[in-house]
Amino acid sequence: MDIISQLQEQVNTIAAIAFNTFGTLQRDAPPVRLSPNYPEPPAPAAGASAATATAAPPTATNTVAANPTTEESPSNNIAEQPKLLSAELVKAAKQFDALVAALPLSEGGEEAQLTRIEQLQAENDLVGQELQKQLEAAEKELKQVQELFNEAADNCLNLKKPD
């Protein structure tokens, strides 16, 4: 894979990691009060509190099932996820920097590049003119072949005896 494709792939990787990082931070962020003057949300209705009161009390088995963030799986730990994702993002950025450093350096600065571009454009124009001449010659030859074919077809039809 060439260096440009690797750079594009690395940019996509960085974008995906950033997207996941922001999504995780947004999902797991605790609620924050906007202003001390902002009113409290209304209390839940009486029917909703009765439904929660009749729910089964938490036990060891349903607490673990309801809360997957346990000490057994550190990757699911809410406090650790931003750190892990940040480390991934930094690692991907460092890989990108390494790929950029591997790019060939421009020789001679901007003026040399502009001169080289002009040379390449002039060469491209010459090649284009040569191709145009070859195309015109090929079209001329095609026209001659078509005329000869039509003449041969006419001669064949004229030689046939009508039935």
N, C-alpha and C positions, 0 to 999 in steps of 0.2 A: 504494500500500500504506500502511495506517495505521501510526502510530508503534508501537502495541502489537505488531503483526505483525512489524515490523522488529526490535523488541527480542527477540521470540521467536526469530526467525531468527538474530539475532546470538548469542543464548545457545546455540543449537544449533551454530553455527559454532565458538564457543569450546569447547564440549564435544568436538566432533570434533577440533579441533586439540590439545586437552589429551590426548585419548585416543591420538592418533597420536604425540604427543610422549612420553608415558609408555611406549607400546609400543616406540618406537624406542630410548629409553634402556634399557629392559629387554633388548631384543634385542641391542644393541651393547655393553652393559656388560661390562667384562672380569671374569673370575672373581676373587673376593676370598676370602681365607682367613678363615674365621670366627674362629678362635682359634689361637694358636701351639700349643696343646695338642691340637688336633684332629688325628687321625691322617691320614697321607697315603693317598690312594686306592690300591688295589692296582695293581700294574703289569699292563699288558696281557698276555694269555696268549701263549705262544710261537707259536701259529698266527697270531695277529693281527700279530705283528711280522714274520713271514715274508712275509705278504701285502703289508705296506708296503714291505718290502725289494725285492720284485719289481716294484713299480710303476715306471712310466716316470719317469726323472729330469725335473725341471721344466725346461722350455725356455721361450723367450720367448713362443711362441704359446700354450702351454697355461697359462702363468702368468697371462696377461692374461685368458684365458677363464675360469679358475678364480677369479680375483680381480677382480670388476667395479669395485672401488674404486680407480680409477686417477686420475692427475692430470688426465686429459682431462675427466672429469665431476665437477666440484666438488660437485654436489648429492648425489652418492653418497659423498662423503668422510665417514667416520664422525665425525671431529672437528668437521666443519662442520654436520652435520645438527642437533644440539641447538641450536646458535646460530641457525640459520635457523628452526627450529620455535619457539624462544623469541621471536624477533623477530615471527613471525606471531601468536603468542599475545598479545604486548604490543600489536600493531597492532589485533587484534580487540577487546581490552579497551578500548583508546582509542576505537574506534568505538562500542562499547557505552556508554562514558561520555558521548560526544557525543550519542547518542540519548537517554540519560537526561536530559541537560541540556536537550534540546529539549522535554521533557514540560512541559505547562502547570503553573504553580505553583498550589497550592491557595490559595484566597482566604479570608482571615479565620481560618485555623487550624482546629483540631479542633471547637470549639464551633459555628462557622458551618457546617461540614460536617454535623454531627449535626442542626442545625436544618434544613438543606436536605433531608437524608434524611427527616426527619419530615414536612416539607411534601410531598415527593414521595410518601411513603406515604399521606398523607391524600388527595392528588389521585388516587392509584391506587385507593384505596378508593371514592371517589366515582364514578370511571369504572367500576369493577367493579359497583357497585350499579346504575348506569344500564344497563350491559350485561345485568345480570340481569333488570331490568324489561323490556328489549327482548326478551330470550329468552323470558320468560313470555308476553309479548304475541304473539310469533311462534308459540309452541306453542298458545296459545289459538286463533289464527287458523287454524293447521294443523288443529286438531281440528274447527273449524267447516267448513272446506273438505272434510275427510274425511266428515263427517256429510252434507253436501250432495251429495257424490259418491255416497255409498251410497244416499241417498234417490233421486237421479236414476237410478242403476242399477236400483234396485228398481222405479221407475216404468216404466222401459224394458222390464223383464222382464214386468211385469204387462200392458203394452199389447200384447205379442206374442201372436198367436193360437197356441194349442197345435196342433201337427200331428198 
